[in-house]
Amino acid sequence: MYEISVDEGFAAGHFLRGYKGKCENQHGHNYRVRITLAGKELDSTGLLYDFVHLKQIIQSVIRSLDHKNLNDFAPFDKLNPSAENIARHIYDETSKQMHASPNGASISSVTVWETDTSAATFRP
């Protein structure tokens, strides 16, 4: 099995509805996002998936989140913008934009760090 990953970042504000603690207040993070793809076969050029194309996709997804109050935008106007839900959202949006890989590469995980020491991962 082969894996590749790309990391990108964005800054955004949010608050957690129904949470009892300091995160119920408006605050922000410099998020870091890692998308990992996995597959059993490489393409004819020896790649699992083109890093350049994957970076373009993830940049377009996180651009819609960057420097926003996440609670103001779907799906986070209804869904709490927890790191877990952000990871799932990024997976959903990235999956929609990925071109089918002839060798079967697919997203194996999306990890979102809120801080250097706290992260949540979604695996489909």
C-alpha positions in Angstrom: 0.0 0.0 0.0 1.3 3.5 -0.9 0.3 6.7 0.9 0.9 10.3 0.1 0.0 13.4 2.1 -0.2 17.1 1.7 -0.5 19.7 4.4 -2.1 23.1 4.1 -3.4 25.7 6.6 -6.0 28.3 7.2 -7.1 30.7 9.9 -10.7 30.9 11.1 -12.9 31.8 14.0 -15.6 29.7 15.5 -17.5 28.9 18.7 -19.1 25.6 19.9 -22.9 25.7 20.5 -24.0 23.8 23.6 -20.5 23.4 24.9 -19.9 24.4 28.5 -16.4 25.9 28.7 -14.2 28.5 27.1 -14.8 27.1 23.6 -18.4 28.3 23.7 -17.0 31.8 23.3 -15.9 33.2 19.9 -12.3 32.4 19.3 -9.9 31.5 16.5 -7.3 29.0 15.4 -4.6 28.7 12.8 -5.7 25.3 11.5 -3.5 22.8 9.8 -5.0 20.2 7.5 -3.4 17.0 6.2 -5.1 15.0 3.5 -3.7 11.5 3.0 -4.4 9.3 0.0 -3.8 5.6 -0.2 -3.7 3.0 -3.0 -2.2 -0.2 -4.0 -0.8 0.8 -7.4 1.2 3.6 -8.9 0.4 5.1 -12.3 2.6 4.8 -15.3 4.8 7.7 -14.2 5.3 6.1 -10.7 2.8 8.4 -8.9 0.0 7.4 -6.6 -1.6 10.9 -7.3 -0.2 14.1 -8.5 0.9 16.3 -5.5 0.3 19.5 -7.6 -3.3 18.5 -8.4 -4.0 17.4 -4.8 -2.7 20.7 -3.4 -4.8 22.7 -5.8 -7.9 20.8 -4.7 -7.3 21.2 -1.0 -6.4 24.9 -1.4 -9.7 25.5 -3.2 -11.6 23.8 -0.4 -9.9 25.6 2.5 -10.1 29.0 0.7 -13.8 29.0 1.4 -13.0 28.6 5.1 -10.0 30.9 5.5 -10.5 34.1 7.6 -14.2 33.4 8.2 -16.3 32.9 11.2 -17.2 29.3 10.5 -20.5 29.5 12.3 -21.8 31.9 9.7 -21.4 29.5 6.8 -23.0 26.1 5.8 -22.8 23.5 7.0 -21.5 25.1 10.2 -24.4 27.5 10.5 -26.3 24.3 11.8 -23.4 21.9 12.5 -20.9 22.7 15.3 -17.6 23.6 13.7 -15.6 21.2 15.9 -12.3 19.9 14.5 -14.0 16.5 13.9 -16.8 18.1 11.8 -14.3 20.3 10.0 -12.3 17.2 9.0 -15.4 15.5 7.7 -16.5 18.6 5.8 -13.0 18.9 4.2 -13.2 15.2 3.2 -16.6 15.7 1.6 -15.6 18.7 -0.4 -12.3 17.3 -1.4 -13.9 14.1 -2.6 -16.2 16.0 -4.8 -13.3 17.7 -6.6 -10.9 14.7 -7.0 -10.6 13.2 -10.4 -11.0 9.5 -10.5 -7.6 7.9 -10.2 -7.1 5.0 -12.7 -5.0 3.2 -10.1 -7.7 3.5 -7.4 -6.1 6.1 -5.1 -8.5 7.5 -2.6 -8.6 9.6 0.5 -7.7 7.5 3.5 -7.8 10.3 6.1 -8.2 14.0 6.8 -6.6 15.4 9.9 -7.3 18.9 11.3 -5.1 20.4 13.9 -6.6 23.3 16.0 -3.3 23.7 17.9 0.2 22.1 17.6 -0.9 19.4 20.1 -4.6 18.9 19.4 -6.0 17.2 16.2 -9.0 15.3 15.0 -9.0 12.8 12.1 -11.8 11.6 9.8 -11.4 8.3 8.0 -14.0 7.3 5.5 
